[in-house]
């Protein structure tokens, strides 16, 4: 198709196409240049960080043989002919796990600590409705609650445990409270981020029909975010099981306290036995949590 002066549609579109291609070329060049500068900046920061922290290839390679030596020391001295003998026979599995009954009780205590801390932390994390900007009654309330949650999760739980052991004495109570504080901060952050993404229309409908703020949160927001809340809480339980095995190093109860004792006493075979039990326990809890998460999320999905 041509105009009165003989020009075609293609001729008219050519300048626009050229302008578009020029703009696209400049945008791609700028985007690639910014990406390259970002990578260079990150590389420089990594190099500086490695220099300041002493993270060098020589240092890493020098320490590798020592790691192997330590693993060799804690490895059990098992003998094939005595492998399944009683606890009084050296070289047997029973001799290696000669305190299995006591360690299993401590592992049970560790799991109970993690469970209690997770429950308390999940309840405290419902402050997310106040921390989320989209649901908080006012801006200053959201800012205040967010700062409190940041403080709770910024301080490591082992530091809380040190403080609480001094206050409550050696035992699981200090560990439970330490993990509960940290869990509240971590879960509160995750849950508030989820709350900020909810659909606003149910909230507005409840408020328009005369419902108060609590009604809007209970019936307008909670059904939307409950599956994510369940998933995050179960994940936090898995994290707390691992944390409970560490904070025992400062006297906060659980299997960690026993692990610290055998490490400080250089009971090498006992170290490997306890570490293996902790690993197996965490694996079992992870598998059970996965199944429980799928079952709960499936039930919640059917109800929705």
Buried (B, 14 or more C-beta within 10 A) or exposed (E): EEEEEEEEEEEEEEEEEEEEEEEEEEEEEEEEEEEEEEEEEEEEEEEEEEEEEEEEEEEEEEEEEEEEEEEEEBEBEBEEEBBEBEBEBEBBBBBBBBBBEEBBEBBEBBBBBBBBBBBBBBEBBBBBBBBBEBBBEEEEEBEBBBEBBBEBBEBBBBBBBBBBBEEBEBBBBBBBBBBBBBBBBBBBBBBBBBBBEBEEEBBEEBBEEEBEBEBBBBBBBBBBBBBBBBBBBBBBBBBBBBBBBBBBBBBBBBBBBBBBBBBEEEBBBBBBBBBBBBEEBBEEBBEEBEEEBEEBBEEBEEEE
